[in-house]
Amino acid sequence: MNYSNPANLAVLACPGGEVFANAVIAHLEKEYCRNFECMAETLAKRYNLDVPAMAERINCINDVVHPIRQVSGKPDAFRTPRFNPPVRFSLFPNGEVKAEILESIRGKDIYIVQDVENHYPVAFNDGKTRQILSVNDHLMTILVTVDAARQAGAERVTLVVPIYPYSRQHKKKGREGLTASRVGKILESLGVNRIITLDLHSREIVNAFNRLRLENLHASYQIIRSLSELSGVLLNDDFVVVSPDTGAVDRNKFYATALKKPLALLYKERDYSRVSKDALENNIAEIKLLGNVKGKTVFMADDMLGTGGTLLKAMQFLKDQGAGKVIAAISLPLFSGDAISYFNAAYKAGLFYRIIGTNAIYQEAVLQQEWYRTVDITKLFAQTISRLHQGLPLSPLLDNRDVIVKLFAEP
């Protein structure tokens, strides 16, 4: 397949995933335009032609390969296709959802985008109805959209979910379901070929499928870049990376290695007879520290922040141990319930300096907070989609250690 011609690539945004999908599409347009121009320049030199003439020949070949999907525009320049075919989502009075794709997608490579943790009002019925959806509602919207794409003859369906639904239900401790794997198997049975997500809560989920492939992306480069922009924190010799629990050791070991800083560990004793209710009432009975944080700038990275109780307790413990600035990085910042108000109080009390989060989840309120920094991961997802569509390897995106080294090598 000619990588310069994205005519059979389409991105469908479910209600709730439109903001993320639109940002991904904007990056795709730039990337394909850049690829086209580089290809035209390279071939023009090779065959001793001027660039506009070579661009016109490439467009001619693309039109021959995809005669039905011709894109209007100048014949001697990149012609941006419409990546997002129109979709109508209907919400019925009884709560049922219907997805209708309003133009042909037969034979196309479809990427369905959904943010299952978007709890702001989303539009249905051509914008006439706005509804706040739960995770379960968003999941049902995914199912009907996947089914619509398959019924419409899509060649391949990939689901783009920055946060994987039910990812915390990944292991059995008693008479409970393995819902994380069950969700994936349901999607697999509907014909989803691949899932692209960010920082899975457990690697065990990857092994739950028969044919479906799961690409687990990481926002480490974007987070480290944002961390480097905070006033001189990385230039401080008294800087330590702390794993907030044993489950996050590998993630924080990566940051410690990339930043060439020491690694410490918090070990939490939990009382499982108590049920965590909110950020103030959780089941952590005791915290122990392996390492030294006295007088140091502390950096902690974790995959998910719900009510924030665990993180707040860790911050309080680190300050009690004499830590200086405390900075946390969260890949999936849910800020459920009253989490923002709890963190506002903690910030005023001096328990932490900054929290760095991604835009994997649509947020409004937390973006207004002085202590919060957001990083954009939509370009990472766009590059992943582009590489998958072209049949290129994902290794440069999944293993970004070389890119991080270059970041700190810059003058």
N, C-alpha and C positions, 0 to 999 in steps of 0.2 A: 504494500500500500504506500502511495506517495504521501509522505508526511506533510507536505506543504498544502495538501488539500483536505481540510477538515469537514468536508461536506456531509459525511455520514456520521458525524459526532453530534450528539444532542444532550442537553442538560435539562432535566425536568425538576422543577422546584415544588415540593409539597408545601401546603400552608404552614408557615412557621420557618421554613428553610429558605425563603426568598432572598433575604438579605445576604446570607452566606453564599447562595448560588449566584446571585448577581455579581458579587465580588470575585468569585471564582471565574465567571464568564469574562469579566473585564481583564483578568490576568491571562486567560486563554487567548483572547483576541490579540493582546500584545505579544504573547509568545509565538503564536502562529504567524503573525506579521513579521516578527524578527526572523523566524526560521525561513520564511519565504524569501525575504530580502537577502539573507546570507546565502541561500541556495542559488538565487539568481546571480549574485555577484561571483560566486565560485565557478558556476558553469559558464558565465560570460567570459571569464578569464581563460578557462580551459578551451573553449571553442572560438575564441577571438571575436566575440560579439559584444555589442553594447548592452548594458544592463536592462534597459526597457525592452529591447528586442527579445532577450532571453526570458524576461518575465512574461512577455506576451506568448512565447512558445510554451512555457510551463502552464499558463492558464488554458491554452488551447488543448494541451494534453489532458488536463484535469477535466475540461468540459467533455472531451471524448469519453473519458473513463466514467464520468457521472453525468450523462447528457440530461437527465431529468432534473438534476439538482444544480443547474447552472445558477451562479450568483451574479447579480447585476453589479456593474462598476467598470472602471477603466480596464481595458484588456492588458495594459502593460504595467499593472501594479497589483498588489495583494487586495483581493476582494473579500472582505470580512463576511462570512456566512452568518446566518442567524442561528446561534447555538441553542436558543431556548424556544422550541415550538410551543404554541399556545395550548394551555391546559385549563379546563374549567372544572372547578371543584364545587360540588353541591352538598349542602348540609340540610338534611330533612328534619322535620319537627321531632321525629322519634330518635334523632341522634345518628342515623345512618349517614355515611359519607359516600359520595360517588365521584370518580375521576373520569373525565372525558378528554382525550387527546384530540385536538381540533384540526390536525393535519397529518398526512402520512409520515410514519416513522419506520416503515417496512425496510428491514435490512440494515437499520442504523445501530450504532453503538451507543446505548442509552445509559446515562448516569443520573440516578434519582437522588436528590439532595433533601435531607430532612434534619431538623434540629428538634429532637424529641424532648428537650428541656426548655423549649421556648414557651413560657407561661404568660406571654402578653397576648392581647386579642389579635387574632388572625382573620383574614377575609375569606368568605365563601360566597357563593351565589352571585358572582360578578361584582363583588364588593358590597352587596346589599346587606350582608350578615357578617357580624364580627363576633368571634367566639374565643374564649380562653380554653385551651385544650390541655388535658392531662397527658402524661407519658403514654397511657393506654390509647387515648384518642389519636395521638400522633402515630403510634405504632399501627393502628388500624388504617390510618391514611396511607402509610407506607404500603400496606398489603394491597389496598385497592389500586394504588398507582402502579405497583409492580404488575398486578394482574392486567391492568389496562394496557401497559406497555407490551406485555407478552401477547395479549389478544390482538394487538395492533401489528404484530409481526416483527418486533425488535429482534435483531440478530443476537445481541448480547446485552444483558442488564446488570449494571453495577450499582450497588447502593452506597451512597456517601453519607455516613452518619458520624459527624465529629465526636459525638458521645454515643457509645454503644448502649442500647436499652437493656436494662436489667443486668448490667455487667457486675453488680455486687453480689448477685445470686449465682455464684460460680462453683460452690463446693457444699457438700452435704455435711451437716453436723447432727442430723437427726432425721425425723420424718418430714423432709422438705424437698421441694423440687429443685432441679438444676435448670432454673429458668433461663439463665444466660445462654446455655447451649440449645435449649428448646426453641428460643426465639430465632436463633440462627438456622436451625433445622427447618422451621416453618418457612423461613425465607428461601432456603435452599429448595424446598419442595415446590415453591411457587415458580422457580426458575431463575432465581438470582444467581449469577455466576461468580460475583465477587463483592466483598464489602471493604470499603475504605473507612478507617476510623482513626482516632487519636488516643494514644496512651491507654490501652486496655487495662482495666483494673486487675486482670489476671491473665497470664500467658496460657492458662489451661483452656481458655475459650477457643484459642486458635486450633486446638486439636480436636474440636467437637464435631467436625464436619467430614462428610465423605468426599464431595466433589468441590464444594464452595471454597474459594480462596479468600483469606482475610489479610489485608494489608494494614499493619499497625504502625502508624506514623508517629513521629516524636517532634516536639516543639523545642528541643534543647537549644538549637542554634538561635532561634528567635528570642528565647528567654535569656540566653547568655549575652546576646547583643543588647537587650534592654538593660540587663544588669550592668554591663560595661558603661552604659550612659548615665547611671546614677553617680553622683558626684564623688569620684575617686574611691569607691568602696573596694574595687579590685586592686587598686594600687597600694592598699593598706596591707602591710605584712601580717597584721593581726587579723587574718581572715580565715574562717574555718567553715567547712561544709558539714552540716549535721543531718543525718537521716532521722526523720521524725518517728520512725518505727522500723522493725526488722523487715517488714514487707517492702520498704522503700530503699533498702540498702543498695541494690544494684543501680537504681536510678541516680542516687546521690554519689555513689562511687564513680559513675560516669562524669558527673559534674566536677568532683574533686580531681579526677585525673585530667580532665580537659583544662581546668583552671590551675592545675598544679598546686593545689592547696590540701591541707590535712583534712581527714574525715573523722567525725565523731558520730556517736550513735545514742539515740534515746530508746530505752526499753520500757514498755508500758505493761504493768500488771493490771489485768482487767477482772472485774467481778461480774461474771456472766449471769449472776442471779438478779442483777439490776438491769433494767431496760433504759437505754439512752432516750431521753425525751426531747432535749434541745441542747443548745450550746453550753448551758450552765449545768444541766443534769445529765451526765454521761456515766458510763460504767468503768472509767479509769480509776483504779484504786491507788496506784503508786507509779511513779516514774523514776527511772534510774539512768544515769549518764555515764557513758563510756567515752572518755576524752576530756578535753579542757576547753572551756569557753570563756573563762574569766577575762574581761577586758577586750574581748574579740568581737569583730563583726561576724554575725552568724547568718549563713544562708541555708535554707531548707527547701527541698523540692518534693512535691507530692503530686499524685495524679488527679485527685478529686477533693473538692471542698463542698460539703453539704451544709449542715448547720454550723460547722466550724468549731464545735466544742473541743475536739481533739487537738486542733491546731492552737486554739487559744490557751489550752492547758499547757501545751508544750512551750508556748511563748512565755507564759508566766513562770514556768519552771526554769527556763533558760535565763530569764532576768534575775531570778532568785539565785542562780549560780554565778551571777556577776557578768553576764553577757552585755556587750555594748549594743550596737544596732542589730536588730533582728529583721531579716528579709526573707520572705517566703515566695515561692513560685508554684503556681497551681495550673496544671494543664486544663482542667475542667472545672471552672469556678461556678458552681451552682448557686451558692449563697441562698440556701433554702430558708424558709420561715423568716425569723427575725435576725438572721445572721449579720446583715449589714449594720444594724443598730448595735449588736454586741461588739463588732469590730470597731465601730466608731468610738465606743466607750473604751475599748482596749487601747486604741491609738491615742486617745486623750490621756490615758493613764501611762503612756510611754512603753507599752509592752512590745511594740514593733515599730519599724521604720517604714517599710513599704511591702505591698503584696503585688506580685507580677502575675497576671492571668492572661489567657488567650481569648480570642473572640470565637472559640469553638461553640460557645453558647451565647445566644442573643441576650444582651443585658442593656438596661438603661440606667437604673438607679445607682448601681455600683460604679459606673463610669464617672459619676459626678463627685466621687469621694477623693479627697486630697491624697490619701494613702495608697490609692490603687493605680496601677499602670497596666495597660493592655497591649498585647502584641498581636500582630496580624498573621494568621496562619493560612489565609486563603490562597496565597501564592504557592505554598507548599502543596496544597490539595490540587491546585491547577496544574502544577508540574507533574504530579502523580497521575492525574487523568490524561494529560498529554502523552506521557511516556507509555502508559498502558495502551492507549489508543494506537500509538505508533509501533507497539511491540518492542519497546526499548527497556533495558533493565532498570529496576528501582534502587539498586544498590547505592548509587551516589546520594539518594535522598534518605535511605534508611540508615546508612552509616555515614554520618556527617562530621566525623572527627577531623578529617582533613580540612573541611571548610572552617571549622572552629579554630584550628591552628592558624590558618591564613588570616582569620579575623584579628588575632592578637599579634600577628606578624606585621600588620599594617603600621606605617609610621604615624 
